[in-house]
Amino acid sequence: MTAVRQDLPEGRYGRAAGSSDARADRRLKIIGLVLGVVGVAVIGWFGYSYVSSQDVSGQLIGFDPVSDSKVSARVEVSKDADATGVCTLRALSSDKAEVGRKDVTVAADQGSSAVVTVPMRTTDRAASVELIGCKAAGE
């Protein structure tokens, strides 16, 4: 009968399980956690700086097609009390072709939040209106 070998060959299958592997695993978990927290903080900082740098923002409240050549849109504009803002609207037909575009100026004397009704002329019946964006005047 032959003898059965109980031990694995030395160095053939990597390091034996021991305390050095547990320390290495713990160190990797801590490094991963720290990198994750730093990553979330950087993303949050970029998001906050983007939102806080927006001097003028707007939201389309609704629109009403008045006729085949006219549409009325309502826009809520938020801005600094002393800022003048410009919002760009465009009217789209049912096949998504642009049939009208208008820049609306919201004066500083209208306060920090204003709801503006904007009449727009169109080249065809407008099926929808979208707010392209708002910015401070002069940008």
C-alpha positions as CSV (number, residue, x, y, z in Angstrom):
1,M,0.0,0.0,0.0
2,T,1.2,3.5,-0.7
3,A,1.2,6.3,1.7
4,V,-1.4,9.0,1.3
5,R,0.0,12.5,1.4
6,Q,-1.8,14.8,3.7
7,D,-0.1,18.2,3.0
8,L,-0.3,20.2,-0.2
9,P,2.9,20.9,-2.0
10,E,4.5,24.1,-0.7
11,G,3.9,27.2,-2.8
12,R,1.9,25.4,-5.5
13,Y,-1.5,26.7,-4.6
14,G,-0.8,30.2,-3.4
15,R,-0.6,31.4,0.2
16,A,-2.2,29.4,2.9
17,A,-5.2,31.0,4.6
18,G,-4.1,33.0,7.5
19,S,-4.2,36.4,9.3
20,S,-2.3,38.2,6.5
21,D,-5.1,37.4,4.0
22,A,-7.7,38.7,6.5
23,R,-5.7,41.9,6.9
24,A,-5.4,42.4,3.2
25,D,-9.2,41.8,2.7
26,R,-10.0,44.3,5.4
27,R,-7.6,46.9,3.9
28,L,-9.2,46.5,0.5
29,K,-12.7,46.9,1.9
30,I,-11.6,50.1,3.7
31,I,-10.0,51.5,0.6
32,G,-13.1,50.7,-1.4
33,L,-15.3,52.4,1.1
34,V,-13.2,55.5,1.2
35,L,-13.1,55.7,-2.6
36,G,-16.9,55.2,-2.8
37,V,-17.5,58.0,-0.2
38,V,-15.1,60.3,-2.1
39,G,-16.8,59.5,-5.4
40,V,-20.3,60.3,-4.0
41,A,-19.0,63.5,-2.5
42,V,-17.5,64.7,-5.8
43,I,-20.7,63.9,-7.7
44,G,-22.7,65.8,-5.1
45,W,-20.3,68.8,-5.3
46,F,-20.6,69.0,-9.1
47,G,-24.4,68.7,-8.9
48,Y,-24.6,71.4,-6.3
49,S,-22.3,73.8,-8.1
50,Y,-24.3,73.3,-11.3
51,V,-27.6,74.0,-9.7
52,S,-26.4,77.0,-7.7
53,S,-24.8,78.6,-10.7
54,Q,-28.2,78.7,-12.5
55,D,-29.2,82.3,-12.2
56,V,-32.4,81.9,-14.2
57,S,-34.5,78.8,-14.5
58,G,-37.9,78.2,-16.1
59,Q,-40.7,75.6,-16.3
60,L,-43.4,75.3,-19.0
61,I,-46.7,75.3,-17.1
62,G,-48.9,74.8,-20.2
63,F,-49.9,75.9,-23.6
64,D,-53.1,76.5,-25.6
65,P,-53.3,76.4,-29.4
66,V,-55.4,79.5,-30.2
67,S,-55.5,79.0,-34.0
68,D,-53.6,77.4,-36.9
69,S,-51.2,80.3,-36.7
70,K,-51.0,81.1,-33.0
71,V,-50.3,79.4,-29.7
72,S,-50.2,80.8,-26.2
73,A,-47.7,79.3,-23.6
74,R,-47.4,79.9,-19.9
75,V,-43.9,79.8,-18.4
76,E,-42.9,80.1,-14.7
77,V,-39.5,81.8,-14.4
78,S,-37.4,81.8,-11.2
79,K,-34.5,84.2,-11.0
80,D,-32.6,86.5,-8.7
81,A,-34.8,89.5,-7.8
82,D,-32.5,92.0,-9.7
83,A,-31.7,89.8,-12.7
84,T,-33.2,89.9,-16.2
85,G,-33.8,86.6,-17.8
86,V,-34.4,85.3,-21.3
87,C,-36.3,82.1,-22.0
88,T,-36.5,80.4,-25.4
89,L,-39.7,78.6,-26.4
90,R,-40.4,76.6,-29.6
91,A,-43.7,75.3,-31.0
92,L,-43.8,71.9,-32.7
93,S,-46.3,70.5,-35.1
94,S,-47.8,67.0,-34.8
95,D,-44.9,65.6,-36.8
96,K,-42.4,67.3,-34.5
97,A,-41.3,69.9,-37.0
98,E,-40.6,73.4,-35.5
99,V,-43.3,75.8,-36.5
100,G,-42.5,78.7,-34.2
101,R,-39.7,80.0,-31.9
102,K,-39.7,82.9,-29.5
103,D,-37.3,84.4,-26.9
104,V,-39.1,85.9,-23.9
105,T,-37.5,88.5,-21.7
106,V,-38.4,88.5,-18.1
107,A,-37.5,91.9,-16.6
108,A,-35.9,92.5,-13.2
109,D,-38.9,94.4,-12.0
110,Q,-41.1,91.3,-12.2
111,G,-39.6,89.9,-9.0
112,S,-37.8,86.6,-8.3
113,S,-40.7,84.4,-9.5
114,A,-43.0,85.2,-12.3
115,V,-45.6,83.4,-14.5
116,V,-45.5,84.8,-18.0
117,T,-48.1,84.2,-20.7
118,V,-46.4,84.2,-24.1
119,P,-48.3,84.5,-27.4
120,M,-46.4,82.9,-30.3
121,R,-47.1,83.1,-34.0
122,T,-46.6,79.8,-35.9
123,T,-46.4,78.7,-39.5
124,D,-48.7,75.7,-38.9
125,R,-50.9,74.4,-36.1
126,A,-48.8,73.8,-32.9
127,A,-49.3,70.4,-31.3
128,S,-46.9,71.1,-28.5
129,V,-44.6,73.8,-27.0
130,E,-41.3,73.1,-25.3
131,L,-39.1,75.3,-23.2
132,I,-35.6,75.1,-24.6
133,G,-34.0,76.9,-21.7
134,C,-33.6,80.0,-19.7
135,K,-30.5,82.1,-19.0
136,A,-29.5,85.5,-17.7
137,A,-29.7,88.3,-20.2
138,G,-26.4,89.1,-21.8
139,E,-25.0,85.5,-21.5
